[in-house]
Amino acid sequence: MRIVVLAGGIGGARFLRGLKRAVPDADVTVIGNTGDDIHLFGLKVCPDLDTVMYTLGGGIDEEQGWGRSDETFHLKEELAAYGVGPDWFGLGDRDFATHIVRTQMLGAGFPLSAVTEALCDRWQPGVRLIPMTDDRVETHVAVELDGERKAVHFQEYWVRLRASVPAQAVVPVGAEQAKPAPGVLEAIGEADVILFPPSNPVVSVGTILAVPGIREAIADAGVPVVGLSPIVGDAPVRGMADKVLAAVGVESTAAAVAEHYGSGLLDGWLVDTVDAAAVERVEEAGIRCRAVPLMMTDVDAAAGMAREALALAEEVRTA
Amino acid sequence: MRIVVLAGGIGGARFLRGLKRAVPDADVTVIGNTGDDIHLFGLKVCPDLDTVMYTLGGGIDEEQGWGRSDETFHLKEELAAYGVGPDWFGLGDRDFATHIVRTQMLGAGFPLSAVTEALCDRWQPGVRLIPMTDDRVETHVAVELDGERKAVHFQEYWVRLRASVPAQAVVPVGAEQAKPAPGVLEAIGEADVILFPPSNPVVSVGTILAVPGIREAIADAGVPVVGLSPIVGDAPVRGMADKVLAAVGVESTAAAVAEHYGSGLLDGWLVDTVDAAAVERVEEAGIRCRAVPLMMTDVDAAAGMAREALALAEEVRTA
């Protein structure tokens, strides 16, 4: 079975680990969000790609869900001692190595997709991880700060400001000119099922879908497209999805996110059991819907969710 | 008193610490060797400048004489796990910060001298540290490896090969086109005394002297120029100076090194007490010479050596 998954960071990575446990022999291609990428200290940092790679490769800090296990922060301390910022982005000593290797390879002329493949050579995530694009896309968030409207990098909004001010708009700068990375459209075209994990629908899955060609390829693939709600009981399972949903005029409910994707893209949608009442509304929108437990408390729970998603995909296929 | 010191790495740095203790109120300008500089992992590393800066700024690993105190090597371990080399150069997590800040500033267009000043803002070494040049000079060593003659970077010869094969030639590549960094010639011109610490006469002091204009400025300064022998009892006090002395046809003795500098440059020379017999030969070469203890066992010993060097300079001045 060939499965394509559009993944953001922590939620996507943890779902993928469940999927690998549920169907260890499946051929999984992950299309990773790169809108969160940021240049820090002259280095190219790809938080979402790395979270997927570290999580599936066994190098993740389990507790926080991002960054490396057994990590130290001496380099960061020293940068602060030099007065060189930003100091709000948590780069650890081990993590720095990934960004240094990536930056060197990019500098040598390799596209990000080739660099990601090289990094995965070490981590052996058990999936094929492809960035959504080799081109530069940077998610900016329009906010009002000190009475002034300005656009900040997504990481500045998310990590530095902790989404403490309303997002007025979310713009994947450069997306319109971006091309899907080599292998992205091919993987979608050859997929038996396409999954949207409980990743952020705006700044993770939404950014991937903003790369021209990807949304269309998924809609035209002719295979079941099934998503899992990142909203449980009107609140994000983790992260601050509600903050950016408001910016695109979508209410923070499991049903509204499904409608936001739309029946032209989505065939099936899983909501949590606490949102069972949303099933009817989602199905009225033309999207097959089931209510199942959606809390990824551990790998087994994530595997259970993956099985439910694949079961719903099968239901769609045979309907 | 204005003192100019031409410094390499460990020997120069330790001597400077002694000099600061001996004459705390002196105005000391250090012209640092940059021929050892190397690009590693896309970062500009300046081992000699950093050794001086860390040693005088209180950040040095006292035992090994280079690198940072309280250091960890997690980033380096990870680079090795990615299969990215070289693995023979000991960059620690804290040390990496210096190279990242430097590389960013160079990338932003600042010359190395301005970058060094900025780094010293943090370390407050108590001296003015200026790289010999803002231009790229790279010391290469010609060796025979596996029956083939090739040129390797100085660090490869020194650190990777541990100077285990004979150096057939030592070439400061780029030196001929290099210009002294801003402030170098001015400092020499305004100096009351110029000192050559017990640094390597070929790859440290020799490289600095290879930048056109520096040797001439020192010779024409009209102030005492006093050096300290890095060779004690026919062997280098530390390091492998003998290996590179052979390449320039100089025997590994305190007297031969003085003659190598020559009376056109050097006015005074200190040899260790075990080399007292060399005094006569050095003085015959037209260089005033004294035999004093030259082992920098601690800061007090280094301070004693500095006092002896300044006393000899005073002797030269009043002679």
Interface residues (C-beta under 8 A of the other chain):
Chain A: F41 G42 L43 E71 T72 H74 L75 K76 E77 E78 L79 A81 Y82 G83 V84 G92 D93 R94 F96 A97 T98 I100 V101 T103 Q104 G107 L119 R122
Chain B: F41 G42 L43 E71 T72 H74 L75 K76 E77 E78 L79 A81 Y82 G83 V84 G92 D93 R94 F96 A97 T98 I100 V101 T103 Q104 G107 L119 R122
